[in-house]
Amino acid sequence: MVERVGEVIEASTADFVAQCYELYQIPPLGSLVKTKDQQLELYGIVYNAATTSLEPGRRPIARGREEKTEEGIYQTSPQLLKLLKSEFGAVVVGHRQDKKLYHYLPPTPAKIHSFVYQCSPQEIKEFGQSFDFLNILVNASLPVSSGELIAASLRQMSQTYEDPRAFLVAAGKELAVLLSGNLSQLKAILGRIKP
Amino acid sequence: MTENQRLGIVVSGSLGKGVEVRLDSSASVEDMVVGRFVTIEGQKRRFFGMITDVSLGVTDPALTVVPPDVSDPFTAEVIAGTGTFGTLHVSPSLVIGGDAATMLEGPQVVKTIPSHFSEVRLASQRDVELVFGTEDEKRFFIGTPLDMETKVCLNLEELVKRSNGVFGKSGTGKTFLTRLLLIGMLQKGTAVNLVFDMHSEYGWESRDERGHKVKALKQLFSSQVAVFTLDEESSRRRKVSTDFVVRIGYDEMEPEDIALLRQTLNLTDLAVEAVYQLSRRFGKSWLEDTLKLKGIDGLPEDLKIHESTLQNLQRGLATIVRLPFLMPHAPDNAVNRILEYLERGTNVILEFGRYTDITAYILVANLLTRRIHARYREAMERAIGDGTAQPRQLVITIEEAHRFLNPEVASRTIFGTIAREMRKYNVTLLVIDQRPSGIDSEVMSQVGTKITCLLDDERDIDSVLTGVPNKSELKSVLSKLESRQQALIFGHAVPVAVVVRTREYGSPQSYKDFLPKEAEKDIEKLWE
């Protein structure tokens, strides 16, 4: 089942930002999400998530002094759920056009208010057939380290395969080639995806 | 490893130095051994070559400084073939497919190299067969390539047209190989052989290194082999049925026979010169007459020989006449008998029995060969003049060849002459030696096919590889041969240098395999 997780609120060629429908219902770091257009399906990997106040000038204040549990705060102040928002950014790593999957940037960015879905294991598996997306991740300039992001996404993708280790070894080999000049980063990633 | 497995791709190289092949991560560098055959699928042609070196590479030099943690199997698996990889050095030697010439005439010598990133695979049995042919009336199965079951066949008709060499350290299987070659020549009837059998190993059975009895030529091909002996007693003790006992008369000795022994008899140059003078003066009985001389007073007046020279010469000659097979007058002429047998197509093996010392060997081998050489030369010239049949191709086998063919004597001995020019007179040599560096380089360069077991002395290796185009590559192959049952064959009789595991010799089945199939059938027919 394909789960709808949010809606695009900011988009560029290389990435898009989506707001979650439910507070804290953020897809995990490194997971594969997609958004649809009429002709295009854009695939992105979640790289950053944030929960902030709806109004930029108003910061939340601490409310838990009288409460016994953290859930209690939300129960006594139900308006909080409406005053806060959860957002996540996804780096665009590929697209599908005319049913064909491409592991490179789409011709046009996502449209604002496009729905964002979490990909099914089937789709993740299909997407993982090619490691060309790793090149985009290696070269992307993101607020989180690309090593962390790559490791997270590979770990997640490997779960959809019957033999996660073989998948990770193959991915590792691709990374070894991509990062042949950057041994320390390669080592760091390998350390994080080690099954 | 499976046959025809993909190994990697060509990444660089040159025609002169061979090509570099980057191994796929699926192919382990430890499975690659030098001497193994590979094929390279170029864009237009198929190449055939041999692995001559294996090396390791890294994409990032930092890997060698700060090695990754390979105790973790995951990291090790990822790094293998990507960050670190194996490289093969392959020297392509033949084109075996793709162009018109190879389709019509079979494998061709390479004149180019495969293009970048051509696929490299292990050679299949079929490829090897295509290159070395199958066993037929000219080709003799000598062994199998490394890790393969295909037969490597020597073209014996081509082989016997030139002088050949079997080299290798002591105990590496030279005798076995020589026996195989002789059997091949007998089986295919490409040449008649004369073997100077220093250690009595080729005629009748001997023991291998493990002490097992192994049969030799006379036992396998009794009708085609005659055993001559210098030492009747030794032959009788070993229960060898000999055909002729060789005796040599003093009157058969010529000055040239003594000249060759200069080093072994410790003769001075002047003493050798004196031999010629004495022989001119005394004629056939010069040896006896010289020994009878009591000081220079007995010398005829016209001979100017210094006292010390005469003493030196007499000392040397005394060593010779102590050899029991020498006598004042031989009852029968050994040369005539040998030639008689050879003309009938019977192979002659001359056993030395107890007389394994080098003086006897050099003396006899040289003496007989010189006479045989002269007769062959005459016969050949007559054949050319009259247009009649040429004498049979003769192959003379000598051991300890460096004693005959070292730079000092090679220009003077008959063996040097045969190695250089006797191809034209249908006589060639099969030289067996453990110290090829002792052989004159001019002779060495004329050796057509070299069959080399393990050698480890640098100079020996260099000398064996004289005149070979891809010398440095074969060098690494040669020095890595196993010490038993492995040999590198290169030269005239094989299209490409090849490392073989020599064919089995010594079991009842192996003997059976040597005998011609027709004989078996004939015997079977008798029972029908």
Boltz contact constraints between the chains, C-beta under 6 A:
constraints:
  - contact:
      token1: [A, 169]
      token2: [B, 77]
      max_distance: 6.0
  - contact:
      token1: [A, 169]
      token2: [B, 78]
      max_distance: 6.0
  - contact:
      token1: [A, 172]
      token2: [B, 78]
      max_distance: 6.0
  - contact:
      token1: [A, 173]
      token2: [B, 78]
      max_distance: 6.0
  - contact:
      token1: [A, 173]
      token2: [B, 82]
      max_distance: 6.0
  - contact:
      token1: [A, 176]
      token2: [B, 78]
      max_distance: 6.0
  - contact:
      token1: [A, 176]
      token2: [B, 82]
      max_distance: 6.0
  - contact:
      token1: [A, 176]
      token2: [B, 83]
      max_distance: 6.0
  - contact:
      token1: [A, 177]
      token2: [B, 82]
      max_distance: 6.0
  - contact:
      token1: [A, 180]
      token2: [B, 59]
      max_distance: 6.0
  - contact:
      token1: [A, 180]
      token2: [B, 60]
      max_distance: 6.0
  - contact:
      token1: [A, 183]
      token2: [B, 60]
      max_distance: 6.0
  - contact:
      token1: [A, 183]
      token2: [B, 62]
      max_distance: 6.0
  - contact:
      token1: [A, 190]
      token2: [B, 75]
      max_distance: 6.0
  - contact:
      token1: [A, 194]
      token2: [B, 74]
      max_distance: 6.0
